[in-house]
Amino acid sequence: MANEHQYKQEETTHDLPAHTNGNGHHDHKQSFITKYIFSQDHKIIARQFLITGMAWAIIGGLFSVLFRLQLGYPGGTYPWLETIFGNHYKGNEPIQGEFYYSLLTLHGTIMIFFVLTGGLSGTFANLLIPLQVGARDMASPMLNMLSYWFFFAASIVMLSSLFIHTYPASGGWTAYPPLSALGQANEGSQLGMDLWIISLALFIVSSLLGGINYITTILNMRTKGMTMTRVPLTIWALLFTAILGVLSFPVLFAGMLLLMFDRHLGTSFYLSDIWVSGNILPQEGGSPILFEHLFWFLGHPEVYIVILPAMGLVSEVMSVNSRKPIFGYLAMVGSLFAIAILSFLVWAHHMFVSGMNPFLGSVFVVLTLLIAVPSAIKVFNWITTLWRGNLRFTPGMLFSIGFVSVFISGGLTGIFLGNSTIDIHIHDTYFVIAHFHLVMGVAAMFGMFAGVYHWFPKMFGRYMNNTMAYIHFWVTLVGGYLIFWPMHYMGLAGVPRRYYDFNLWQSFNEFNDLNKLISVVSIIVFAANLLFVFNFFYSIYKGRKVTTLNPWGANTLEWTTPINPGHGNWTGEIPEVHRWAYDYGKEGREFIPQTEPPGKEEKETQHATVQ
Amino acid sequence: MQLFNKAYKHLDKQPNKRSAGVHLSLVYISIIIFFIPLVIKLLQVKKIPGSVIPPEFNFGTILLVASSLLLLQCKSLIENDKIKKLRLSLVSAFVLGLLFIFFQFEGWQHVYRSSAASEFKIIMVMVSVHAIHFAGAMFMLLMLLVPLFKLKSRAEVYIYFLKDSRTSAFRSNRSYWDFLGILWVVLYSIIILKSM
């Protein structure tokens, strides 16, 4: 209650200039098209990324439910599916292999690129970078707008592949050649594969435009006093994420381009000695291993492109709701840096069984296991931040704590898989699926949920409904573990991934009940996440209105803007920064905003004096 | 309009003078990274037969260097308000750029039709990617060129270039053009060295 009083008092100290309408919007009129469709306001673009990402999450999640139904109840029929996928599915038949592989491929592609890269990075980089560094907008609002529209175009192309006569891409999200390079290999390798490549190319352009803008804004447009040691950890995380994207996406682009040449111009960069339907193909001299190298040079940093923003969001939410400074700020930044560097040096751990020299493999093992060090530093620091904090269990905080939990669970199995001697045995089993879904799937989604719940008041001027949020959290946390923990045991027993029907293998029948359980829980978790979507849209219109500028009592700059900031963010001068973002519980005060100058006797927190 | 300017007056206080330079540097880095795998693939090729390398690449390279030299003098032409010479230089550079693309396309077809081993076809990929980027630079130049034809007097030229964003756009375009020129010269040098 005391806190609430304090925050309300603070609101009264912010007088709005006369030329605004009280909500931070300027007087000039904008049409619906310029304000919400082709907007150059970073906050609107953030909403566009978020809502598009959520639409993709529903589609990607639905696909996982469909193939889980097939795995849990093989032979089941789903007549309602025919109305959507009439070209690929007949209602009186079980899901066929080709369709299953398309669902699998699109689930992976959608969740990794469209939800956890576009939806997560795109949303929070756009929302938070200008607001937290103290800028009016991105360095180039035009490029920023283009970044979203390339993302949208990529989405349309990918979506269109669902409705073509042949199947959508079905070669897995890794799209390994020769399967992906030869149209005659299967139906999914025909037009569906072309659309998949074009969509990814558009997506890469979007990521590069966005990433270049994020880096420039962070380096160039920080407000007065906002030294790099004063920026919140969200900004550091988004900076490293953008750097990873700019350095790794072009390599994937090059790989995709060579694939397109192999598919349509008769080259053989990835093809050699292929025998299809009784015919020897003319292509020779190429190697599919080249594609693996090019793909994983992006593919592994992509894991960190997904998880680093979540780490940044969680650090911020956790510190605010623990009412304590983040523990080990510089160690956190150093760990992000170390993770970013190491992420470029470990790609071949995805290729231990590709026939690589065992000595080379051992080098990649050492480099991979090194990542455990900065990861562990971060985990210890999060836990230490919570330790003896004055914890407020807001939905954002719960998802942050959940993030740490699943990150530990999924990260520990990474030590198994990073070791080639173990990886060779459990490669391509459900153990791998359990590992990466926990560490980069569920964890990253938890980071995203934490961010949405925490910054929803800034995005829409209202709160999300807490009751629905708590149901969402507990069902997703318990459900996530119920889905992926059993998969470790299945993997250790040798159950291979990517098989669409295990009935033919007597040895795997003992897992039938477990598969049923996983499938049922998947449906429940999917339903809980639909509840989140409902809560999101319901709260935009009907949620409790925010009445204070700084509802969480946070220190960062975004909470000094009006409740509904217009384009330009601050109605008057951009505020000046005098301290780091984590002065919580200092000198007997619960929090001290970054804009507050130090008192006469006050010493600035030690590391933040570095200019 | 006055109301708009008033509402957005404070936006001009954002310190973003160097943003274009940082943007461009990052674009160059990502383009270089894009070409690295292609160059590595090229370096893995044993020896490129002389017949695979089309003579059109020589012509194109000369034209590209000439176009860069033309753009080089634009800065002094802008500073001295010499609109006619500026227009002539820019139009000439644009035409040379078009010819460069034409010769690259001819060369591309030469490599495509050659009966040499498939591994040499990496040259096709490099030429294509470079040409697409170069087409972007030409589009930017065209966008800068068109408004210049509306300027009649020296005074108009002076006023036109008083705005920082316009001189900055010229600087960025020239920088991007030169970068692509240097990139092509480096790539072509590697191709020639591999044929020796």
Interface residues (C-beta under 8 A of the other chain):
Chain A: H19 H26 D27 H28 A135 R136 D137 A139 S140 L143 L208 G211 I212 N213 I215 T216 T217 L219 N220 M221 V246 L247 F249 P250 V251 F253 A254 G255 L257 L258 F261 L265 G266 T267 S268 F269 Q283 E284 G285 G286 L290 L294 G568 W570 G572 E573 I574
Chain B: L3 F4 K6 A7 Y8 H10 L11 K13 Q14 P15 N16 R18 S19 V22 H23 L26 V27 I29 S30 I31 I33 F34 F35 I36 P37 L38 K41 Y112 A117 S118 E119 K121 I122 M124 V125 S128 V129
